[in-house]
């Protein structure tokens, strides 16, 4: 094993997305992750299409660098193997229904007695309190209940979900941060602890300026399509052949934008000379910008606007996004075994991420792990 987390053993009792994403990040950084699956396997193994060589690409996205063992926790021998794995582990991560592992002797209170150094991380939908524990923890439900969907879509249309399970991913990141923080605390105290993350709390934290608008400002934000409530321009604007995202986040950027577009007088126009004025008068400013943008293609404008130091970009499909990352040298795709996957996004000057194992077949490492756990 190599990497900053080399030497850590992670018992991964999670499934679907939030937990597996967190444990894959830990595995990329050198942790030895043992993926414990029910005999039927992780749910996402059957979430298809799309597939690669008959395997769900959803599953492939978040399960590299792991070893798989299938255990039926209702079976005494398999349950004993699971308990022994946790006894040896540095970290356990699970996303069962809160309290659901107690009947198998795998709840935090029980396992901490035998392994007081264990970092035990739980991911749920709405927390472990009596009112939240019973609620189903699916990302789409959290997108709805948290308010995100009320912010997504056309102002005159229906609410939309985000194009990915954004709060699953966010909760996975928060779980990773929690685990690493608890490991650092263990260096000082010698003790492990229970780390709890839930999608609802991750959602409200991740809504950042929108949730702050309500709790600090008393404003309930609503859908604005692709517009930003506090900045303009900060949205797609039409060129002669399609839209270009343009984001002038401060007065200097707006001035440079007007110079590139050939309308420098707009930067000193008292209607537009400060961001709050541009935001308030966006309906007057937008057509003035669109008139100039319509004289050239989006990629012609892209080169000149970027060169002027103003952020902008075309709206790509996923293939275009990967191609763009390749073009600017980010090397986004790494092949593990025969499986192309997206590279871990963290770069280190030392102890870099590594790609050792492709996403495992169900129980691929079961025999070797059972032997190890009984010796």
Secondary structure, 3 states (H helix, E strand, C coil): CCCCCCCCEEEEECCCCHHHHHHHHHHHCCCEEEEEECCCCCHHHHCCCCEECCEEHHHHHCCCCEEEEECCCCCHHHHHHHHHHHHHCCEEEECCCCCCCHHHCCCHHHHHHHCCCCEEEEEECCCCCCCCCCCCCCHHHHHHHHCHHHHCCCCCCCCCCCCCCHHHHHHHHHHHHHHHHHHHHHHHHCCCEEEEEEHHHHHHHHCHHHHHHHHCCCCCCCCCCCCCCCCCCEEEEEECCEEEEEECCCHHHHHHHHHHHCCHHHHHCCCCCCHHHHHHCHHHHHHHHHHHHCCCCHHHHHHHHHHCCCEEEECCCHHHHHHHHHHCCCCCEEEECCEEEECCCCCCCCCCCCCCCCCCCCCCCHHHHHHHHCC
